[in-house]
């Protein structure tokens, strides 16, 4: 069985963004998917949502609470439309964005996030996005170099990063986080997939925001993972602990980078070891099929007639060629 999924939210990092990868995974599994993108200059209204529901007829609305704001009036409208509504949380920060009075069916949370008990929550299983790891992303630079930093800037991390960066043969420090702006080698780039796929290493420090799913994404992008060792980080990454390169201080961090930079065979071995370990994990596609089945099971037990997996046939892919506007000549690719 298949679903019709309306995603409400914005992409932030191009091909690396969670919503983009979710959409690709859903389409590979045969589900029909539409993406309702939101903009700060054009707030979401009940009329816009109502039009999207009538035209697409979704069986599931997946609301990304961290990139889109839906007031409770819109959520009530969705539930009256006999649509299953699921709030998607990317991190612990998303919990504060959801009100106890918000009306939706499920809350989908990553592992390690403590959800609000006022809502029915489902945890996303640990999964590896193999298809994304094998994909060719836009603007991909084949020559890897540099150190990718994912967490916000502070003086302690800065000293460690400076020391590690001094061991690099080529490249410098790259980061998604604006707090590291003075380290940007290419400040005009905003595509997160480009930054992470051109980086040679991804480094993580002992902080609360470390997540296994983020580390798995960096492995899929081909980075060798370096992590500051602590009880918290080892517990978070327990499933892949044996394949992580751990350091306790700047001396050990520099020694790791120096060895990897000086021995390309050792670098390739560590990269392949991390990749092969992740292949044992469930795939991105499999993990969400389990979630959809659990949603339908809980809906059935509660007496609801709504179902997420209610379509008997796979979505069909259409490609239209022609003139679609004054500045748009080419193709439009969509599933329905």
Order of alpha helices (4+ residues) and beta strands (2+ residues): beta-alpha-beta-alpha-beta-alpha-beta-beta-beta-alpha-beta-alpha-beta-alpha-beta-alpha-beta-alpha-beta-alpha-alpha-alpha-beta-beta
